[in-house]
Amino acid sequence: MIRICHVLASVGEKGGLEKNVIELANHQASLGHQVSAVADETMRAHFSPGVQFIAHPMGGGRLNPFNLLALRKAIQSARPQIVHAHANKAGAMVRTLRGSLPGIKRVATVQNIKRSAKPFRDYDAVITASAQVRDSLGGIPATVIWNSIAPPPAGTKEAALATGPPFLDGPEPVFCTVGRLVPAKGMDLLLEAMAQVPGFKLWLVGEGLQRPLLEELLDRHQLRNRVWMAGHRDDAVGLMGCADLFIVASRNEGGPYTLAEALHMGVPSISTKVGFAPEFLPSEALMEAHSVPELVRGLKFALADVPGLKSLLAPSFELVANEVTLDAMTAKVLKVYRGVLDGI
């Protein structure tokens, strides 16, 4: 049994980062470890009863001495062997406290490529969500552990299909992309590329601040009859399973979770070279980020042999099924902890 304290600095949101931390903590607790989570009060409801939740207001500055003093007190109250900081803000704060947490080993997880690796220096161990992120840390030793997802339950695809999504009865294949409508996700670049590649329909699933821009692009390129702006959908994973192809067009990305979900559903996928996509997909299915011409190339490649992509990506489906699971991720993280505690 290991005494673990997770530190999460997010406030009021549950995106991919938060989901990963919460599922890891909950699963560690279910395996019999003594787990606590120091996080903002807005995150309390997401943790299981088996995790000791210690509320700490995370809206304060990461260098505020009173904030740091209160954080140290919160961590020490859990009496952990390991304090595990997640992402930049938590990483920076726990690093600042490194001299005032005697006897507690420190582990940090980095989800995205960093311009500065300073928040993650001086840790006993660093975990990254992809090799790409590891390589951005300027030589800091790190262990790559892919974020997990739970395989979609039986009936997920069928439930989404029952809602009657458009275009499925037509002669053209249906492609799907899912994500928040923000610049990082590259939805604008995808629509610009789509305007140059006829022959398919698109489900664009998600909501966000870029919606007005994307609506304007639909009108400018006369794409209204080819694109379904689905908005936020609780059945997004099921919709992925109904599509002929899944697309990640992101400019930058930590995961992306959606790619892992699509591969879990057995859906052929293409992606920009972000996050762990280069580790999951064959080179033919990868595109450079920030590039409309690259997205055009990827779309044309997919359209040339949509059925053949299933065979090409068979190793990708197998890899995700075996390695991108909560059990696999948790076992790898616990191995890192044991290595730190044993001085390996």
N, C-alpha and C positions, 0 to 999 in steps of 0.2 A: 504494500500500500504506500502510495506517494502522496504527500501533502502538497497540493498545487493551488496557486493563486493566480487567476487570470486577471489582467488589467486591460480594460476596453474603454477607450475615450470617446466613443461615439455618443451622440445625443439625439434621441428620438427617431432614429431610422434603423431599418433592418434590411440592408442591402447584402451583397455577397460576402463582404468582410464580416459583418455582424453575424450573419447566418453561420459562417464557418466557425467563429469563436463559440457561439452558443451551442451548436451541435457537438463540438469537441468537448466542451465543459460538461454538458449533460451526459454524453456517452462515457466520459472518464468516471463521472460519479456513479453511473450504472454498473461500471466494472469494479466498484468497491474502493476507488481512490477517494481521499478526502479533498474535495474540490470547493474552492470559493471563487467568487467573481467580484472584483471591485469595478463598479461601473456606475453610470448615471442612473438616477431613479427611473428614468424613462425606459430603461432596458429591463427592469426587474421582471416583468410579466413573461419574458421570453425564456427565462432559465427555469429548469425543473426544480421541484422541491428538494431534490438531492444535492443541489448546489447551494452553499451558503452565500447569499447575496449580501454584499456590503456596499451600501449606497455612498457614492462620492460625487459631488457636483462636478461635471466634466466641462462646464462652459467657461471655466477660468483659464487664465494664461498658463502656458506650460512652464514658464520661468517664475511665476508668482511664488514667493517663498512661503506664504501662508497656505496656498494650494498644495505645494509640495510637502509641507509639514503634515497637513491633513491626510494626504495620500500615503505618506510613510506610516502614519498611525493606522490607517485602514489596512494596509498590507500586513503590518506586524500583528494586527489583531487576529489575523487568520492563522498565524504561526506556521507558515508554509516552509517546505524545503526548497520549492521552486516557485519563483515568480515569473509568469509568462506574459510579456507585454506584446500587444498586437497593434501594428501599424505605427505611423510616424509620431503622433502626439504621445501616445502611451509609451512608445519606445524612448522618446526624448526625456520624458519625466522620470521613468524608471532608471534610465542611464544617469540622470542628474543625482538620483538618490543612491547610486552604487556604493558610496562610502558609508552610508548610514543604514544599510540593511545587512549587518554582519551575520554570517552563517547561512544566508539565503542565496541560492544559486539563481542566476538570471538568464532567461531565454527570451528571445524576441522573434516574432514572425513578421516578415516583410511581404506585402502582397503585390506592390507595383514597382516599376522601375523608378529609381531615385536619382535626382540630380546631386544630392548630397547624402552620403552614407553615414554622416556624423551621428545621427540618433542611434545607430546600431553598432557603434564601436564599443569595445570594452565589455561585451556580453560574454557569458560563458559558452553560449551556443546561439547561432542564428539559423532560422528556418526561412526558406523562401518558397513562394508558391509556384515558381517556374525557374528553369535554368536561365532564362532571359533576365529575370530579376536578380538572380545570384550574380550574374556576370556584370550587373550594373553597380555592384557594391564596392568596386575598386580594390578587389583582392581580399576583402573580409571573408574568412572561411564560412561556408554556409551549407546546410543540407537542404536539398530540394525535396519538398513533400507537397504533392498536388492536393489542392482543396478537394474535399469529398462532396458528393451529392448522394442522396438516397435514390436508388433506382425507382422510376415512376411505377406506381402500383398498377396492377392489372385493371384494364378498363379505362385507363387514362385517355388513350387515343379515341376509343369508341364514344366516350362522354363528350369530347370536343366535337367529334363528327356529328353527333346528334343535334348540335346547336345550329347546323346548317351553314357553315362558312362558305363564302362565295367561290366561284371559279372551278369547283371540283368537277363539274360535269362538262367542262369545255375541252377542246382538243389540245390546249397548251399545258405544259407542266406548271405546277404551282410551287414557287419558292417562298421561303419564310425567313424573316429576321425578327429577333425579339430583343428589346432593350429599352432603357430610358431614352427619351428623345432629347439627348444632350450632345454637344459637339464630340465628346470622347467616343461615342458609339458610331460615328461616321455615317449616319443614316442619310445625310445630305449628299455625301459622296456616292452612296449607293444609288440614289435616285438619279443623280447626274449620269452615272454609268448606265443605268437601266434605259435612259433615254437613247442610248446608242446601241442597245442590244434588244432587238425585238424577239418575240417568240416565247415569252413566258409571262405569267402573272405573279404578283407579289403580295404576300400578307405582311404588313408592317405592324408589328404588335408592340405596343408600349405607349407611354404618355410622358410628356415633359415640356420643358420650356421652348424646345425647338419646333413644336408643332406648327406655329404660324409660318416659319421658314419652309418647312416640308410641304405644307399645303400650297404655298406659293410656287414651289418647284413642280408640284403636280400640275398646276395650271400652266406654268410656263412651258413645260415639256409635253403637255397634253397626255398625261399619264393616268387621268382619273378612271379610265375604263380598264386599267391594268393593275391598279394598286388598291388594296383594301386597307384603309387606316383603321385598324381594329381597336385602337386605344388600349387601356390596361385590361388584361384578361387574366382571371385566376386560373384559367385552363390553358395558359400559354404552352406548357409542355405537351399537352394533348394536341394542340394545333401543330406543333412541330412534327409530331408523329404522323399527322395527316398529309404533310407536305412531301414533295418529291426531292427537295433540296433545302438545307439550312445554310444561311449565310451569316458570317460575322464580318462586318465592314469596319470595325473599330480602328480609331486612330491610336488609342492606347487602352490597355486592359490588364487587369490583374489575373483573371481566370482564363477565359471567360466561362462562368458557370453554364451559360446557355449552350456553349459548344459541347460540354460534357453531357448535358441533359439530352441534346439531340443525338449524340453518339450512343448514349444509353438506350435511346428509343430506336436505334438502328437506322437513323436517317443519314444519308450521304450529306457531307458538309464541305464547304470551302470557307477559308478564313484568311484575314490578313495575319501577318506574322506578329501577333501580339500574345502576351501571356504564355500559357503552355500550349498554344496551338501548334507551334513547330515541333513539339514533342509528341503530339497526338496524331497529326495528319501527314500524309506523304507530301513530298515537295510539290507534286503536280497540283495539289489542292490548296496551296498557299499563295498569298499575294502580298506584295509590299504594302505597308500602311501609308496613309496620307496621299493616295494616288488613284484618281479616277481611271486612267489608262490601265492600271493593274487590275482594278475591279472589272473593267470591261473584258480584259483577258480572261479573268477567272470565270466570269459568267459565260463567255463563249466556250471555254473549256468544258464547263459543266453541261451546257446545252448540246454539245457535240455527241455526248453519250451518257445521258442521264441514267439509264439502267445499268451501264457498265461501272458507274461510280460505286455501286453497292459492293461489287467484287473488289475494286481497288481499295476500298476502305475497310475490308473485313478485318485486317489486323488492328485497325483503330478501334473498331467495335469491341474486339476481344480485350485490348489493353484497358479500355475504360471500364468494362465489366469487371475486370479482375483487380484493378489498381485504384480506380477513382471511386472508392466506397468509404463510408464512415469507419468501418472496421479497419480497413487498410491504413487510412490516414491516422487514426488514433493509435494503432500499433506502432507506426513509424515515429510519431511524436513521443510516445512513451519510451521508445528506444533512445531517443535523443536525451530525454530526462535522465534515464538510467546511466547513460554515458557520462553526463555531467556530474551526477552524484557519485559515480565510481571513479571520477577523475580520468576517464579515458579520452 
